[in-house]
Amino acid sequence: MPSSDMTFDPSYAVAVDIGGTFTDISLLDRASGRVWRAKTPSTPDDPSQAFMTGVIAVLKDAGVEACDLDQVLHGTTVATNMILENKGAKTALVTTRGFRHVLEIGRQDIPRHANLFTWVKPRRPVPAARIHEIDERIGTGGVVLEELNEASVARVAEAIRKQNVEAVAVCLIHAYANPEHETRVTELLRAALPDIDVTCSTDVLPVVREYERSLATVLNAGVMPGVSTYVERLETRLKDANAASPLLLMQSNGGVAGTAAIRTAPALTALSGPAAGVVGACDVAKACGIDDIITVDIGGTSADICLIRDGIVGLTQSGKVGDWPLSLPMVDMVTIGAGGGSIAKVTDETLSVGPHSAGARPGPAAYGHGGSQATVTDAHVALGHLPVSLLGGEMSLNQDAALKVIDDNVAGPLALQRHAAARGILAIMNNNMVGAVRTVSVERGHDPRDFTLVPFGGAGPLHGVALAELLGIKQVMVPPAPGLLCADGLLAADLKAEFTRALPTSGAIDQVQGDAIVAALVKDAIAWLDEETIPEPRQDIQVRALMRFHGQGGEIAVDWSSTPEETESRFMTAHKALYGFVLDAGIELVTLRVEAAGRTEPSPRPDLAEGSDPVPIQSQTVHWETGTEQTPIYDRATLAAGASISGPAVITQLDTTTIIPPGWTATVHPSAALLLKRSAA
């Protein structure tokens, strides 16, 4: 059944985003625009349990039956965690004779922040003993240089069987230029090894660069059994609950896809959670009439930063998951180890914050679960930025415990006053994130002062204004539900698929050849859109050319044109904006990509009603940089459209806390977003 077989105009859609600590759920009535939200503790041993618990809870709250659901959307970290924790299936790699060491050789560069003299190459995801060679050879232009020897494939299949592997990756040299041999090898291995998952590079990443293509195929094979089992478990739970709606999963490119596509290429979900948050931020920004934003998603362990220009989420094929480059299309973002659980420690009289985190357990000392190290959250609690009760009264914070770990671990060793030490922790945390923001902005030719900062995640709104101050940004937008924005983003996501073909040989643009490749890719894209029963008015196809100057090792994606001159002009403009210069060298076309999307019809967004002036629910002592003040605390759920709150103030809600320091004012937009700006002098 196509993923959208029931209807592309669903009435009720539910979205589930599973995090390390909490599972977030949003239920949308697409007809009215009303949203119900819930949070439930995650169940790491079986994420599908929290998935269904949350769905049932939000349905009960809304008075909706499971059979009324027309769409179920999900952001999953199953593939991500398997890659990061090296817990994927035992995998074998099949390649062309003479190329068994491609993974081991890798690339000559080391991670950006690694020490040149102490960095150790991580262990390869497939050891040499499980890499098998077969007799065949395709040339660079797709010409068969050596016919496939099927007897060698049979010998490899027998060797793999004896190794008791769970998955097989097939990546033959230059298969992107001619997939004939790779397709046949895959068929033979699936027939010989019926109980083992077999995947090939032409189904995952049919592009140049043997290391990246091999690695993506191996990682995809490694997560395939686990993701398939997980998806099957989800579908069973939904069926048992009488929900017959299709299940759509978020991909790293910011779009959703059906379970059939995810079972074939589960690595497409490697960064699905952060991607959903970016989509949600764009959706809220659009409602506020804002096109240019920088998003900062701060959770318990990490912060994900992304720049969006003209409302368009940029994609990259140079992303990473842990130690591994993963050259699949994904939202272009930078991730650093900076979150609410980031640990502050003093080494040789120097204070550092992160990247190590206290996690959910024991977590920050203020959580009362036995945490004994100072964290960013403890610093906020010590300064009074957080109310003593969170999550609608379900969680209490222990300020004395927070003060003690800061005294013991930071203030004492540095001979600082405790509140100065707490501010120092936050200053380092913020400056670490500023560096990441500059990576996606200044280093790519953008001035962050021209953008609106959108902080979200459980800890994002605590740092929004401080980051804006450091970057010179004039406006901060806090979404209505910052801590559940990834779930909300799933509801706004389009169905997406990419169809890619590398040219047999890189070189100057051959318009006739390029147009022929584009026509074939567009045909595939239209067939996919029709299979998904997406109405023609909502079908969208974009053609992108990945280009470079001769001698360069990376490409830039630009829109494909009807003339070589126009495409080359677009490339030079993009190169100039990104690097500040153009080269006196030949321009090469490397890959053509067709991006197909089934656009989601925007749901009505009821305006927040206007009302009386905001009234604080309580007050507490907060230690601001300008001094200690008794500061009002407001419940965001009581704020009406047009309400204005001048800092210092604290705004609390179920999923996060927003701080408004002195000199800043928050105004409630009719969309329910908060717009923070410097107060008028």
Stockholm file with secondary structure:
# STOCKHOLM 1.0

chainA/1-681         MPSSDMTFDPSYAVAVDIGGTFTDISLLDRASGRVWRAKTPSTPDDPSQAFMTGVIAVLKDAGVEACDLDQVLHGTTVATNMILENKGAKTALVTTRGFRHVLEIGRQDIPRHANLFTWVKPRRPVPAARIHEIDERIGTGGVVLEELNEASVARVAEAIRKQNVEAVAVCLIHAYANPEHETRVTELLRAALPDIDVTCSTDVLPVVREYERSLATVLNAGVMPGVSTYVERLETRLKDANAASPLLLMQSNGGVAGTAAIRTAPALTALSGPAAGVVGACDVAKACGIDDIITVDIGGTSADICLIRDGIVGLTQSGKVGDWPLSLPMVDMVTIGAGGGSIAKVTDETLSVGPHSAGARPGPAAYGHGGSQATVTDAHVALGHLPVSLLGGEMSLNQDAALKVIDDNVAGPLALQRHAAARGILAIMNNNMVGAVRTVSVERGHDPRDFTLVPFGGAGPLHGVALAELLGIKQVMVPPAPGLLCADGLLAADLKAEFTRALPTSGAIDQVQGDAIVAALVKDAIAWLDEETIPEPRQDIQVRALMRFHGQGGEIAVDWSSTPEETESRFMTAHKALYGFVLDAGIELVTLRVEAAGRTEPSPRPDLAEGSDPVPIQSQTVHWETGTEQTPIYDRATLAAGASISGPAVITQLDTTTIIPPGWTATVHPSAALLLKRSAA
#=GR chainA/1-681 SS CCTTCSCSSCSEEEEEEECSSEEEEEEEETTTCCEEEEEEECCTTCHHHHHHHHHHHHHHHHTCCGGGEEEEEEECCHHHHHHHTTCSCCEEEEEETTCTTHHHHCCSCCCTTSCTTTCCCCCCSSCGGGEEEESCEECTTSCEEECCCHHHHHHHHHHHHHTTCSEEEECCTTTTTCCHHHHHHHHHHHHHCTTSEEEEHHHHCCSSCHHHHHHHHHHHHHHHHHHHHHHHHHHHHHHHTTCCCCEEEECTTSCEEEHHHHHHCGGGGTTHHHHHHHHHHHHHHHHTTCCCEEEEEECSSCEEEEEEETTEECEESCEEETTEEECSCEECEEEESCSTTEEEEEETTEEEEEEEECTTTTCCGGGTSSCCSCBHHHHHHHHTCSCSEEGGGTEECCHHHHHHHHIIIIIHHHTCCHHHHHHHHHHHHHHHHHHHHHHHTGGGTCCGGGSEEEEESSSHHHHHHHHHHHHTCCEEEECSSGGGHHHHHHHHCCEEEEEEEEEEEEESCCHHHHHHHHHHHHHHHHHHHHHTTCCGGGEEEEEEEEEEETTCSCCEEEECCSSHHHHHHHHHHHHHHHHSCCCSSCEEEEEEEEEEEECCCCCCCCCCCBCSCCCCSEEEEEEETTEEEEEEEEEGGGCCBTCEEESSEEEECSSCEEEECTTEEEEECTTSCEEEEECCC
#=GC SS_cons         CCTTCSCSSCSEEEEEEECSSEEEEEEEETTTCCEEEEEEECCTTCHHHHHHHHHHHHHHHHTCCGGGEEEEEEECCHHHHHHHTTCSCCEEEEEETTCTTHHHHCCSCCCTTSCTTTCCCCCCSSCGGGEEEESCEECTTSCEEECCCHHHHHHHHHHHHHTTCSEEEECCTTTTTCCHHHHHHHHHHHHHCTTSEEEEHHHHCCSSCHHHHHHHHHHHHHHHHHHHHHHHHHHHHHHHTTCCCCEEEECTTSCEEEHHHHHHCGGGGTTHHHHHHHHHHHHHHHHTTCCCEEEEEECSSCEEEEEEETTEECEESCEEETTEEECSCEECEEEESCSTTEEEEEETTEEEEEEEECTTTTCCGGGTSSCCSCBHHHHHHHHTCSCSEEGGGTEECCHHHHHHHHIIIIIHHHTCCHHHHHHHHHHHHHHHHHHHHHHHTGGGTCCGGGSEEEEESSSHHHHHHHHHHHHTCCEEEECSSGGGHHHHHHHHCCEEEEEEEEEEEEESCCHHHHHHHHHHHHHHHHHHHHHTTCCGGGEEEEEEEEEEETTCSCCEEEECCSSHHHHHHHHHHHHHHHHSCCCSSCEEEEEEEEEEEECCCCCCCCCCCBCSCCCCSEEEEEEETTEEEEEEEEEGGGCCBTCEEESSEEEECSSCEEEECTTEEEEECTTSCEEEEECCC
//
